[in-house]
Amino acid sequence: MTRIAVIGGGAWGTALADLLARKGDAVTMWAREPEVVEAVNRQHANPVFLPGAALAPALRATATWEPLCGARRWSCQPRRRTPCGP
């Protein structure tokens, strides 16, 4: 199982994270909006950016960088430097 971090909790990032989680990868998605993080983790949904889509129960979301360090990263927004490196 591959650990993957998806950086960006918008519609595109959520769809990518869901697809990878459904394939069996351990996926954590970073989102800046606390309501997105809470909805993904508790309701398996992203009503803010992807309303009506049921997300994989294994998909996890976070608003902090630490859980993402060491994972393979997929960037879903303009590239920025992270505390984990380039």
PyMOL Python script that loads the backbone (N, CA, C, O; Angstrom):
from pymol import cmd

cmd.read_pdbstr("""\
ATOM      1  N   MET A   1       0.853  -1.180   0.000  1.00  0.00           N
ATOM      2  CA  MET A   1       0.000   0.000   0.000  1.00  0.00           C
ATOM      3  C   MET A   1       0.894   1.237   0.000  1.00  0.00           C
ATOM      4  O   MET A   1       1.845   1.332   0.776  1.00  0.00           O
ATOM      5  N   THR A   2       0.581   2.161  -0.863  1.00  0.00           N
ATOM      6  CA  THR A   2       1.338   3.395  -0.980  1.00  0.00           C
ATOM      7  C   THR A   2       0.684   4.488  -0.152  1.00  0.00           C
ATOM      8  O   THR A   2      -0.536   4.651  -0.189  1.00  0.00           O
ATOM      9  N   ARG A   3       1.498   5.247   0.604  1.00  0.00           N
ATOM     10  CA  ARG A   3       0.995   6.419   1.326  1.00  0.00           C
ATOM     11  C   ARG A   3       1.047   7.609   0.391  1.00  0.00           C
ATOM     12  O   ARG A   3       2.111   7.971  -0.111  1.00  0.00           O
ATOM     13  N   ILE A   4      -0.109   8.217   0.159  1.00  0.00           N
ATOM     14  CA  ILE A   4      -0.198   9.349  -0.762  1.00  0.00           C
ATOM     15  C   ILE A   4      -0.842  10.524  -0.048  1.00  0.00           C
ATOM     16  O   ILE A   4      -1.820  10.362   0.682  1.00  0.00           O
ATOM     17  N   ALA A   5      -0.292  11.693  -0.260  1.00  0.00           N
ATOM     18  CA  ALA A   5      -0.870  12.932   0.255  1.00  0.00           C
ATOM     19  C   ALA A   5      -1.325  13.773  -0.925  1.00  0.00           C
ATOM     20  O   ALA A   5      -0.548  14.056  -1.837  1.00  0.00           O
ATOM     21  N   VAL A   6      -2.579  14.167  -0.898  1.00  0.00           N
ATOM     22  CA  VAL A   6      -3.116  15.051  -1.928  1.00  0.00           C
ATOM     23  C   VAL A   6      -3.199  16.441  -1.315  1.00  0.00           C
ATOM     24  O   VAL A   6      -3.875  16.642  -0.307  1.00  0.00           O
ATOM     25  N   ILE A   7      -2.521  17.384  -1.916  1.00  0.00           N
ATOM     26  CA  ILE A   7      -2.479  18.747  -1.393  1.00  0.00           C
ATOM     27  C   ILE A   7      -3.516  19.571  -2.144  1.00  0.00           C
ATOM     28  O   ILE A   7      -3.334  19.924  -3.309  1.00  0.00           O
ATOM     29  N   GLY A   8      -4.598  19.865  -1.454  1.00  0.00           N
ATOM     30  CA  GLY A   8      -5.684  20.630  -2.044  1.00  0.00           C
ATOM     31  C   GLY A   8      -7.004  19.899  -1.857  1.00  0.00           C
ATOM     32  O   GLY A   8      -7.154  18.760  -2.299  1.00  0.00           O
ATOM     33  N   GLY A   9      -7.953  20.543  -1.209  1.00  0.00           N
ATOM     34  CA  GLY A   9      -9.236  19.929  -0.907  1.00  0.00           C
ATOM     35  C   GLY A   9     -10.377  20.467  -1.741  1.00  0.00           C
ATOM     36  O   GLY A   9     -11.536  20.381  -1.336  1.00  0.00           O
ATOM     37  N   GLY A  10     -10.064  21.022  -2.908  1.00  0.00           N
ATOM     38  CA  GLY A  10     -11.117  21.487  -3.814  1.00  0.00           C
ATOM     39  C   GLY A  10     -11.727  20.309  -4.549  1.00  0.00           C
ATOM     40  O   GLY A  10     -11.483  19.157  -4.190  1.00  0.00           O
ATOM     41  N   ALA A  11     -12.513  20.585  -5.570  1.00  0.00           N
ATOM     42  CA  ALA A  11     -13.192  19.520  -6.307  1.00  0.00           C
ATOM     43  C   ALA A  11     -12.196  18.558  -6.955  1.00  0.00           C
ATOM     44  O   ALA A  11     -12.352  17.342  -6.848  1.00  0.00           O
ATOM     45  N   TRP A  12     -11.176  19.093  -7.624  1.00  0.00           N
ATOM     46  CA  TRP A  12     -10.213  18.248  -8.329  1.00  0.00           C
ATOM     47  C   TRP A  12      -9.402  17.430  -7.341  1.00  0.00           C
ATOM     48  O   TRP A  12      -9.225  16.228  -7.539  1.00  0.00           O
ATOM     49  N   GLY A  13      -8.904  18.055  -6.279  1.00  0.00           N
ATOM     50  CA  GLY A  13      -8.115  17.338  -5.275  1.00  0.00           C
ATOM     51  C   GLY A  13      -8.926  16.268  -4.568  1.00  0.00           C
ATOM     52  O   GLY A  13      -8.426  15.173  -4.312  1.00  0.00           O
ATOM     53  N   THR A  14     -10.185  16.584  -4.249  1.00  0.00           N
ATOM     54  CA  THR A  14     -11.051  15.614  -3.592  1.00  0.00           C
ATOM     55  C   THR A  14     -11.322  14.427  -4.506  1.00  0.00           C
ATOM     56  O   THR A  14     -11.276  13.280  -4.062  1.00  0.00           O
ATOM     57  N   ALA A  15     -11.603  14.689  -5.771  1.00  0.00           N
ATOM     58  CA  ALA A  15     -11.864  13.600  -6.722  1.00  0.00           C
ATOM     59  C   ALA A  15     -10.634  12.706  -6.881  1.00  0.00           C
ATOM     60  O   ALA A  15     -10.761  11.482  -6.917  1.00  0.00           O
ATOM     61  N   LEU A  16      -9.450  13.302  -6.977  1.00  0.00           N
ATOM     62  CA  LEU A  16      -8.222  12.525  -7.097  1.00  0.00           C
ATOM     63  C   LEU A  16      -7.980  11.699  -5.836  1.00  0.00           C
ATOM     64  O   LEU A  16      -7.659  10.513  -5.921  1.00  0.00           O
ATOM     65  N   ALA A  17      -8.132  12.321  -4.670  1.00  0.00           N
ATOM     66  CA  ALA A  17      -7.920  11.615  -3.402  1.00  0.00           C
ATOM     67  C   ALA A  17      -8.888  10.445  -3.262  1.00  0.00           C
ATOM     68  O   ALA A  17      -8.499   9.364  -2.819  1.00  0.00           O
ATOM     69  N   ASP A  18     -10.139  10.655  -3.634  1.00  0.00           N
ATOM     70  CA  ASP A  18     -11.140   9.596  -3.557  1.00  0.00           C
ATOM     71  C   ASP A  18     -10.781   8.442  -4.487  1.00  0.00           C
ATOM     72  O   ASP A  18     -10.853   7.282  -4.082  1.00  0.00           O
ATOM     73  N   LEU A  19     -10.399   8.736  -5.711  1.00  0.00           N
ATOM     74  CA  LEU A  19     -10.015   7.703  -6.673  1.00  0.00           C
ATOM     75  C   LEU A  19      -8.864   6.851  -6.129  1.00  0.00           C
ATOM     76  O   LEU A  19      -8.914   5.622  -6.186  1.00  0.00           O
ATOM     77  N   LEU A  20      -7.837   7.507  -5.606  1.00  0.00           N
ATOM     78  CA  LEU A  20      -6.676   6.782  -5.077  1.00  0.00           C
ATOM     79  C   LEU A  20      -7.044   5.956  -3.857  1.00  0.00           C
ATOM     80  O   LEU A  20      -6.562   4.833  -3.707  1.00  0.00           O
ATOM     81  N   ALA A  21      -7.897   6.494  -2.972  1.00  0.00           N
ATOM     82  CA  ALA A  21      -8.334   5.742  -1.782  1.00  0.00           C
ATOM     83  C   ALA A  21      -9.136   4.510  -2.198  1.00  0.00           C
ATOM     84  O   ALA A  21      -9.000   3.451  -1.586  1.00  0.00           O
ATOM     85  N   ARG A  22      -9.959   4.635  -3.216  1.00  0.00           N
ATOM     86  CA  ARG A  22     -10.753   3.494  -3.694  1.00  0.00           C
ATOM     87  C   ARG A  22      -9.884   2.418  -4.338  1.00  0.00           C
ATOM     88  O   ARG A  22     -10.282   1.255  -4.413  1.00  0.00           O
ATOM     89  N   LYS A  23      -8.698   2.808  -4.804  1.00  0.00           N
ATOM     90  CA  LYS A  23      -7.755   1.828  -5.364  1.00  0.00           C
ATOM     91  C   LYS A  23      -7.009   1.075  -4.270  1.00  0.00           C
ATOM     92  O   LYS A  23      -6.305   0.106  -4.556  1.00  0.00           O
ATOM     93  N   GLY A  24      -7.155   1.512  -3.013  1.00  0.00           N
ATOM     94  CA  GLY A  24      -6.511   0.819  -1.904  1.00  0.00           C
ATOM     95  C   GLY A  24      -5.298   1.517  -1.325  1.00  0.00           C
ATOM     96  O   GLY A  24      -4.659   0.988  -0.415  1.00  0.00           O
ATOM     97  N   ASP A  25      -4.966   2.701  -1.836  1.00  0.00           N
ATOM     98  CA  ASP A  25      -3.839   3.445  -1.275  1.00  0.00           C
ATOM     99  C   ASP A  25      -4.268   4.142   0.020  1.00  0.00           C
ATOM    100  O   ASP A  25      -5.445   4.448   0.208  1.00  0.00           O
ATOM    101  N   ALA A  26      -3.309   4.388   0.899  1.00  0.00           N
ATOM    102  CA  ALA A  26      -3.561   5.130   2.142  1.00  0.00           C
ATOM    103  C   ALA A  26      -3.445   6.609   1.808  1.00  0.00           C
ATOM    104  O   ALA A  26      -2.338   7.125   1.656  1.00  0.00           O
ATOM    105  N   VAL A  27      -4.572   7.292   1.693  1.00  0.00           N
ATOM    106  CA  VAL A  27      -4.599   8.668   1.186  1.00  0.00           C
ATOM    107  C   VAL A  27      -5.012   9.635   2.290  1.00  0.00           C
ATOM    108  O   VAL A  27      -6.020   9.443   2.971  1.00  0.00           O
ATOM    109  N   THR A  28      -4.202  10.682   2.443  1.00  0.00           N
ATOM    110  CA  THR A  28      -4.547  11.807   3.305  1.00  0.00           C
ATOM    111  C   THR A  28      -4.589  13.044   2.429  1.00  0.00           C
ATOM    112  O   THR A  28      -3.659  13.315   1.669  1.00  0.00           O
ATOM    113  N   MET A  29      -5.667  13.786   2.542  1.00  0.00           N
ATOM    114  CA  MET A  29      -5.856  14.994   1.741  1.00  0.00           C
ATOM    115  C   MET A  29      -5.700  16.213   2.655  1.00  0.00           C
ATOM    116  O   MET A  29      -6.311  16.278   3.722  1.00  0.00           O
ATOM    117  N   TRP A  30      -4.883  17.172   2.231  1.00  0.00           N
ATOM    118  CA  TRP A  30      -4.746  18.418   2.977  1.00  0.00           C
ATOM    119  C   TRP A  30      -5.740  19.430   2.419  1.00  0.00           C
ATOM    120  O   TRP A  30      -5.854  19.612   1.207  1.00  0.00           O
ATOM    121  N   ALA A  31      -6.459  20.088   3.337  1.00  0.00           N
ATOM    122  CA  ALA A  31      -7.380  21.164   2.944  1.00  0.00           C
ATOM    123  C   ALA A  31      -7.241  22.301   3.944  1.00  0.00           C
ATOM    124  O   ALA A  31      -7.042  22.059   5.135  1.00  0.00           O
ATOM    125  N   ARG A  32      -7.342  23.520   3.480  1.00  0.00           N
ATOM    126  CA  ARG A  32      -7.220  24.667   4.379  1.00  0.00           C
ATOM    127  C   ARG A  32      -8.516  24.960   5.126  1.00  0.00           C
ATOM    128  O   ARG A  32      -8.487  25.589   6.184  1.00  0.00           O
ATOM    129  N   GLU A  33      -9.650  24.515   4.595  1.00  0.00           N
ATOM    130  CA  GLU A  33     -10.953  24.813   5.206  1.00  0.00           C
ATOM    131  C   GLU A  33     -11.299  23.766   6.267  1.00  0.00           C
ATOM    132  O   GLU A  33     -11.411  22.583   5.946  1.00  0.00           O
ATOM    133  N   PRO A  34     -11.469  24.180   7.521  1.00  0.00           N
ATOM    134  CA  PRO A  34     -11.784  23.218   8.583  1.00  0.00           C
ATOM    135  C   PRO A  34     -13.080  22.461   8.335  1.00  0.00           C
ATOM    136  O   PRO A  34     -13.202  21.299   8.723  1.00  0.00           O
ATOM    137  N   GLU A  35     -14.051  23.109   7.692  1.00  0.00           N
ATOM    138  CA  GLU A  35     -15.319  22.422   7.432  1.00  0.00           C
ATOM    139  C   GLU A  35     -15.159  21.298   6.408  1.00  0.00           C
ATOM    140  O   GLU A  35     -15.889  20.308   6.458  1.00  0.00           O
ATOM    141  N   VAL A  36     -14.214  21.442   5.486  1.00  0.00           N
ATOM    142  CA  VAL A  36     -13.935  20.375   4.523  1.00  0.00           C
ATOM    143  C   VAL A  36     -13.278  19.200   5.238  1.00  0.00           C
ATOM    144  O   VAL A  36     -13.665  18.050   5.033  1.00  0.00           O
ATOM    145  N   VAL A  37     -12.283  19.489   6.077  1.00  0.00           N
ATOM    146  CA  VAL A  37     -11.589  18.436   6.823  1.00  0.00           C
ATOM    147  C   VAL A  37     -12.584  17.653   7.673  1.00  0.00           C
ATOM    148  O   VAL A  37     -12.572  16.422   7.672  1.00  0.00           O
ATOM    149  N   GLU A  38     -13.436  18.360   8.391  1.00  0.00           N
ATOM    150  CA  GLU A  38     -14.408  17.699   9.261  1.00  0.00           C
ATOM    151  C   GLU A  38     -15.397  16.848   8.464  1.00  0.00           C
ATOM    152  O   GLU A  38     -15.692  15.717   8.851  1.00  0.00           O
ATOM    153  N   ALA A  39     -15.906  17.379   7.366  1.00  0.00           N
ATOM    154  CA  ALA A  39     -16.884  16.641   6.560  1.00  0.00           C
ATOM    155  C   ALA A  39     -16.270  15.392   5.933  1.00  0.00           C
ATOM    156  O   ALA A  39     -16.913  14.342   5.898  1.00  0.00           O
ATOM    157  N   VAL A  40     -15.044  15.489   5.442  1.00  0.00           N
ATOM    158  CA  VAL A  40     -14.388  14.325   4.841  1.00  0.00           C
ATOM    159  C   VAL A  40     -14.191  13.238   5.898  1.00  0.00           C
ATOM    160  O   VAL A  40     -14.472  12.066   5.647  1.00  0.00           O
ATOM    161  N   ASN A  41     -13.713  13.624   7.068  1.00  0.00           N
ATOM    162  CA  ASN A  41     -13.419  12.642   8.109  1.00  0.00           C
ATOM    163  C   ASN A  41     -14.664  12.062   8.771  1.00  0.00           C
ATOM    164  O   ASN A  41     -14.662  10.889   9.143  1.00  0.00           O
ATOM    165  N   ARG A  42     -15.722  12.844   8.928  1.00  0.00           N
ATOM    166  CA  ARG A  42     -16.910  12.370   9.657  1.00  0.00           C
ATOM    167  C   ARG A  42     -18.030  11.879   8.755  1.00  0.00           C
ATOM    168  O   ARG A  42     -18.727  10.921   9.090  1.00  0.00           O
ATOM    169  N   GLN A  43     -18.204  12.533   7.612  1.00  0.00           N
ATOM    170  CA  GLN A  43     -19.348  12.211   6.753  1.00  0.00           C
ATOM    171  C   GLN A  43     -18.939  11.574   5.428  1.00  0.00           C
ATOM    172  O   GLN A  43     -19.799  11.178   4.641  1.00  0.00           O
ATOM    173  N   HIS A  44     -17.635  11.471   5.174  1.00  0.00           N
ATOM    174  CA  HIS A  44     -17.118  10.946   3.904  1.00  0.00           C
ATOM    175  C   HIS A  44     -17.734  11.719   2.736  1.00  0.00           C
ATOM    176  O   HIS A  44     -18.238  11.140   1.773  1.00  0.00           O
ATOM    177  N   ALA A  45     -17.673  13.049   2.857  1.00  0.00           N
ATOM    178  CA  ALA A  45     -18.235  13.939   1.841  1.00  0.00           C
ATOM    179  C   ALA A  45     -17.470  15.255   1.848  1.00  0.00           C
ATOM    180  O   ALA A  45     -16.806  15.594   2.828  1.00  0.00           O
ATOM    181  N   ASN A  46     -17.568  15.995   0.743  1.00  0.00           N
ATOM    182  CA  ASN A  46     -17.021  17.345   0.667  1.00  0.00           C
ATOM    183  C   ASN A  46     -18.127  18.239   0.109  1.00  0.00           C
ATOM    184  O   ASN A  46     -18.127  18.564  -1.079  1.00  0.00           O
ATOM    185  N   PRO A  47     -19.080  18.640   0.976  1.00  0.00           N
ATOM    186  CA  PRO A  47     -20.222  19.416   0.490  1.00  0.00           C
ATOM    187  C   PRO A  47     -19.855  20.814   0.008  1.00  0.00           C
ATOM    188  O   PRO A  47     -20.646  21.445  -0.694  1.00  0.00           O
ATOM    189  N   VAL A  48     -18.685  21.308   0.364  1.00  0.00           N
ATOM    190  CA  VAL A  48     -18.269  22.647  -0.051  1.00  0.00           C
ATOM    191  C   VAL A  48     -17.865  22.660  -1.522  1.00  0.00           C
ATOM    192  O   VAL A  48     -18.304  23.527  -2.277  1.00  0.00           O
ATOM    193  N   PHE A  49     -17.031  21.704  -1.935  1.00  0.00           N
ATOM    194  CA  PHE A  49     -16.470  21.726  -3.287  1.00  0.00           C
ATOM    195  C   PHE A  49     -16.925  20.583  -4.191  1.00  0.00           C
ATOM    196  O   PHE A  49     -16.760  20.666  -5.408  1.00  0.00           O
ATOM    197  N   LEU A  50     -17.495  19.515  -3.622  1.00  0.00           N
ATOM    198  CA  LEU A  50     -17.939  18.375  -4.423  1.00  0.00           C
ATOM    199  C   LEU A  50     -19.254  17.842  -3.852  1.00  0.00           C
ATOM    200  O   LEU A  50     -19.328  16.686  -3.436  1.00  0.00           O
ATOM    201  N   PRO A  51     -20.287  18.680  -3.833  1.00  0.00           N
ATOM    202  CA  PRO A  51     -21.548  18.278  -3.220  1.00  0.00           C
ATOM    203  C   PRO A  51     -22.182  17.077  -3.914  1.00  0.00           C
ATOM    204  O   PRO A  51     -22.143  16.951  -5.138  1.00  0.00           O
ATOM    205  N   GLY A  52     -22.763  16.205  -3.104  1.00  0.00           N
ATOM    206  CA  GLY A  52     -23.473  15.048  -3.633  1.00  0.00           C
ATOM    207  C   GLY A  52     -22.620  13.825  -3.901  1.00  0.00           C
ATOM    208  O   GLY A  52     -23.162  12.766  -4.218  1.00  0.00           O
ATOM    209  N   ALA A  53     -21.312  13.932  -3.784  1.00  0.00           N
ATOM    210  CA  ALA A  53     -20.429  12.792  -4.049  1.00  0.00           C
ATOM    211  C   ALA A  53     -20.080  12.098  -2.735  1.00  0.00           C
ATOM    212  O   ALA A  53     -19.593  12.736  -1.802  1.00  0.00           O
ATOM    213  N   ALA A  54     -20.329  10.800  -2.666  1.00  0.00           N
ATOM    214  CA  ALA A  54     -19.935   9.996  -1.503  1.00  0.00           C
ATOM    215  C   ALA A  54     -18.471   9.618  -1.660  1.00  0.00           C
ATOM    216  O   ALA A  54     -18.069   9.101  -2.703  1.00  0.00           O
ATOM    217  N   LEU A  55     -17.668   9.874  -0.624  1.00  0.00           N
ATOM    218  CA  LEU A  55     -16.230   9.615  -0.690  1.00  0.00           C
ATOM    219  C   LEU A  55     -15.885   8.293  -0.019  1.00  0.00           C
ATOM    220  O   LEU A  55     -16.634   7.793   0.821  1.00  0.00           O
ATOM    221  N   ALA A  56     -14.751   7.741  -0.400  1.00  0.00           N
ATOM    222  CA  ALA A  56     -14.270   6.483   0.180  1.00  0.00           C
ATOM    223  C   ALA A  56     -14.115   6.634   1.684  1.00  0.00           C
ATOM    224  O   ALA A  56     -13.525   7.613   2.142  1.00  0.00           O
ATOM    225  N   PRO A  57     -14.626   5.694   2.462  1.00  0.00           N
ATOM    226  CA  PRO A  57     -14.501   5.776   3.923  1.00  0.00           C
ATOM    227  C   PRO A  57     -13.053   5.808   4.411  1.00  0.00           C
ATOM    228  O   PRO A  57     -12.776   6.346   5.483  1.00  0.00           O
ATOM    229  N   ALA A  58     -12.133   5.242   3.641  1.00  0.00           N
ATOM    230  CA  ALA A  58     -10.724   5.210   4.049  1.00  0.00           C
ATOM    231  C   ALA A  58     -10.011   6.543   3.835  1.00  0.00           C
ATOM    232  O   ALA A  58      -8.930   6.751   4.386  1.00  0.00           O
ATOM    233  N   LEU A  59     -10.581   7.437   3.060  1.00  0.00           N
ATOM    234  CA  LEU A  59      -9.960   8.739   2.799  1.00  0.00           C
ATOM    235  C   LEU A  59      -9.941   9.572   4.070  1.00  0.00           C
ATOM    236  O   LEU A  59     -10.966   9.710   4.738  1.00  0.00           O
ATOM    237  N   ARG A  60      -8.789  10.126   4.408  1.00  0.00           N
ATOM    238  CA  ARG A  60      -8.632  10.972   5.582  1.00  0.00           C
ATOM    239  C   ARG A  60      -8.264  12.383   5.119  1.00  0.00           C
ATOM    240  O   ARG A  60      -7.662  12.564   4.060  1.00  0.00           O
ATOM    241  N   ALA A  61      -8.632  13.374   5.926  1.00  0.00           N
ATOM    242  CA  ALA A  61      -8.292  14.765   5.621  1.00  0.00           C
ATOM    243  C   ALA A  61      -7.623  15.402   6.825  1.00  0.00           C
ATOM    244  O   ALA A  61      -7.852  15.001   7.966  1.00  0.00           O
ATOM    245  N   THR A  62      -6.796  16.399   6.555  1.00  0.00           N
ATOM    246  CA  THR A  62      -6.083  17.111   7.609  1.00  0.00           C
ATOM    247  C   THR A  62      -5.891  18.568   7.198  1.00  0.00           C
ATOM    248  O   THR A  62      -5.896  18.896   6.011  1.00  0.00           O
ATOM    249  N   ALA A  63      -5.724  19.429   8.186  1.00  0.00           N
ATOM    250  CA  ALA A  63      -5.423  20.834   7.924  1.00  0.00           C
ATOM    251  C   ALA A  63      -3.988  21.165   8.342  1.00  0.00           C
ATOM    252  O   ALA A  63      -3.574  22.323   8.287  1.00  0.00           O
ATOM    253  N   THR A  64      -3.237  20.150   8.758  1.00  0.00           N
ATOM    254  CA  THR A  64      -1.846  20.352   9.158  1.00  0.00           C
ATOM    255  C   THR A  64      -0.925  19.596   8.209  1.00  0.00           C
ATOM    256  O   THR A  64      -1.344  18.649   7.543  1.00  0.00           O
ATOM    257  N   TRP A  65       0.325  20.021   8.153  1.00  0.00           N
ATOM    258  CA  TRP A  65       1.281  19.422   7.224  1.00  0.00           C
ATOM    259  C   TRP A  65       1.917  18.138   7.747  1.00  0.00           C
ATOM    260  O   TRP A  65       2.308  17.284   6.951  1.00  0.00           O
ATOM    261  N   GLU A  66       2.030  17.982   9.058  1.00  0.00           N
ATOM    262  CA  GLU A  66       2.786  16.863   9.622  1.00  0.00           C
ATOM    263  C   GLU A  66       2.337  15.496   9.105  1.00  0.00           C
ATOM    264  O   GLU A  66       3.195  14.678   8.772  1.00  0.00           O
ATOM    265  N   PRO A  67       1.030  15.208   9.023  1.00  0.00           N
ATOM    266  CA  PRO A  67       0.637  13.876   8.539  1.00  0.00           C
ATOM    267  C   PRO A  67       1.018  13.607   7.084  1.00  0.00           C
ATOM    268  O   PRO A  67       0.966  12.462   6.635  1.00  0.00           O
ATOM    269  N   LEU A  68       1.396  14.639   6.352  1.00  0.00           N
ATOM    270  CA  LEU A  68       1.733  14.479   4.939  1.00  0.00           C
ATOM    271  C   LEU A  68       3.206  14.176   4.706  1.00  0.00           C
ATOM    272  O   LEU A  68       3.572  13.640   3.661  1.00  0.00           O
ATOM    273  N   CYS A  69       4.048  14.515   5.668  1.00  0.00           N
ATOM    274  CA  CYS A  69       5.491  14.342   5.495  1.00  0.00           C
ATOM    275  C   CYS A  69       5.836  12.869   5.303  1.00  0.00           C
ATOM    276  O   CYS A  69       5.358  12.009   6.044  1.00  0.00           O
ATOM    277  N   GLY A  70       6.652  12.591   4.324  1.00  0.00           N
ATOM    278  CA  GLY A  70       7.088  11.237   4.049  1.00  0.00           C
ATOM    279  C   GLY A  70       6.211  10.492   3.054  1.00  0.00           C
ATOM    280  O   GLY A  70       6.578   9.403   2.614  1.00  0.00           O
ATOM    281  N   ALA A  71       5.074  11.047   2.691  1.00  0.00           N
ATOM    282  CA  ALA A  71       4.191  10.394   1.724  1.00  0.00           C
ATOM    283  C   ALA A  71       4.536  10.879   0.325  1.00  0.00           C
ATOM    284  O   ALA A  71       5.140  11.937   0.149  1.00  0.00           O
ATOM    285  N   ARG A  72       4.148  10.096  -0.658  1.00  0.00           N
ATOM    286  CA  ARG A  72       4.236  10.559  -2.039  1.00  0.00           C
ATOM    287  C   ARG A  72       3.196  11.667  -2.174  1.00  0.00           C
ATOM    288  O   ARG A  72       2.055  11.478  -1.753  1.00  0.00           O
ATOM    289  N   ARG A  73       3.552  12.816  -2.747  1.00  0.00           N
ATOM    290  CA  ARG A  73       2.621  13.951  -2.799  1.00  0.00           C
ATOM    291  C   ARG A  73       2.130  14.202  -4.215  1.00  0.00           C
ATOM    292  O   ARG A  73       2.894  14.132  -5.177  1.00  0.00           O
ATOM    293  N   TRP A  74       0.856  14.494  -4.321  1.00  0.00           N
ATOM    294  CA  TRP A  74       0.238  14.924  -5.567  1.00  0.00           C
ATOM    295  C   TRP A  74      -0.278  16.325  -5.332  1.00  0.00           C
ATOM    296  O   TRP A  74      -1.135  16.522  -4.471  1.00  0.00           O
ATOM    297  N   SER A  75       0.207  17.288  -6.055  1.00  0.00           N
ATOM    298  CA  SER A  75      -0.229  18.662  -5.857  1.00  0.00           C
ATOM    299  C   SER A  75      -1.411  18.984  -6.750  1.00  0.00           C
ATOM    300  O   SER A  75      -1.380  18.733  -7.955  1.00  0.00           O
ATOM    301  N   CYS A  76      -2.449  19.540  -6.151  1.00  0.00           N
ATOM    302  CA  CYS A  76      -3.680  19.839  -6.888  1.00  0.00           C
ATOM    303  C   CYS A  76      -3.977  21.325  -6.904  1.00  0.00           C
ATOM    304  O   CYS A  76      -5.118  21.731  -7.127  1.00  0.00           O
ATOM    305  N   GLN A  77      -2.970  22.130  -6.672  1.00  0.00           N
ATOM    306  CA  GLN A  77      -3.094  23.576  -6.722  1.00  0.00           C
ATOM    307  C   GLN A  77      -1.727  24.113  -7.114  1.00  0.00           C
ATOM    308  O   GLN A  77      -0.773  23.339  -7.196  1.00  0.00           O
ATOM    309  N   PRO A  78      -1.601  25.404  -7.357  1.00  0.00           N
ATOM    310  CA  PRO A  78      -0.284  25.922  -7.725  1.00  0.00           C
ATOM    311  C   PRO A  78       0.784  25.481  -6.718  1.00  0.00           C
ATOM    312  O   PRO A  78       0.564  25.510  -5.507  1.00  0.00           O
ATOM    313  N   ARG A  79       1.931  25.077  -7.240  1.00  0.00           N
ATOM    314  CA  ARG A  79       3.011  24.547  -6.402  1.00  0.00           C
ATOM    315  C   ARG A  79       3.481  25.582  -5.384  1.00  0.00           C
ATOM    316  O   ARG A  79       3.712  26.749  -5.702  1.00  0.00           O
ATOM    317  N   ARG A  80       3.613  25.106  -4.151  1.00  0.00           N
ATOM    318  CA  ARG A  80       4.150  25.933  -3.061  1.00  0.00           C
ATOM    319  C   ARG A  80       5.135  25.098  -2.269  1.00  0.00           C
ATOM    320  O   ARG A  80       5.045  23.871  -2.251  1.00  0.00           O
ATOM    321  N   ARG A  81       6.063  25.755  -1.621  1.00  0.00           N
ATOM    322  CA  ARG A  81       6.975  25.038  -0.748  1.00  0.00           C
ATOM    323  C   ARG A  81       6.226  24.612   0.495  1.00  0.00           C
ATOM    324  O   ARG A  81       5.392  25.359   1.007  1.00  0.00           O
ATOM    325  N   THR A  82       6.514  23.417   0.985  1.00  0.00           N
ATOM    326  CA  THR A  82       5.872  22.906   2.186  1.00  0.00           C
ATOM    327  C   THR A  82       6.925  22.697   3.268  1.00  0.00           C
ATOM    328  O   THR A  82       8.118  22.680   2.964  1.00  0.00           O
ATOM    329  N   PRO A  83       6.511  22.539   4.524  1.00  0.00           N
ATOM    330  CA  PRO A  83       7.472  22.269   5.584  1.00  0.00           C
ATOM    331  C   PRO A  83       8.159  20.928   5.409  1.00  0.00           C
ATOM    332  O   PRO A  83       9.158  20.666   6.079  1.00  0.00           O
ATOM    333  N   CYS A  84       7.651  20.060   4.519  1.00  0.00           N
ATOM    334  CA  CYS A  84       8.225  18.737   4.283  1.00  0.00           C
ATOM    335  C   CYS A  84       9.340  18.776   3.241  1.00  0.00           C
ATOM    336  O   CYS A  84      10.040  17.778   3.068  1.00  0.00           O
ATOM    337  N   GLY A  85       9.523  19.876   2.554  1.00  0.00           N
ATOM    338  CA  GLY A  85      10.546  19.976   1.514  1.00  0.00           C
ATOM    339  C   GLY A  85       9.930  20.487   0.220  1.00  0.00           C
ATOM    340  O   GLY A  85       8.758  20.864   0.199  1.00  0.00           O
ATOM    341  N   PRO A  86      10.707  20.502  -0.863  1.00  0.00           N
ATOM    342  CA  PRO A  86      10.213  21.029  -2.135  1.00  0.00           C
ATOM    343  C   PRO A  86       9.126  20.176  -2.762  1.00  0.00           C
ATOM    344  O   PRO A  86       8.623  20.507  -3.835  1.00  0.00           O
TER     345      PRO A  86
END
""", "prot")
cmd.dss("prot")
cmd.show_as("cartoon", "prot")
cmd.util.cbc("prot")
cmd.orient("prot")
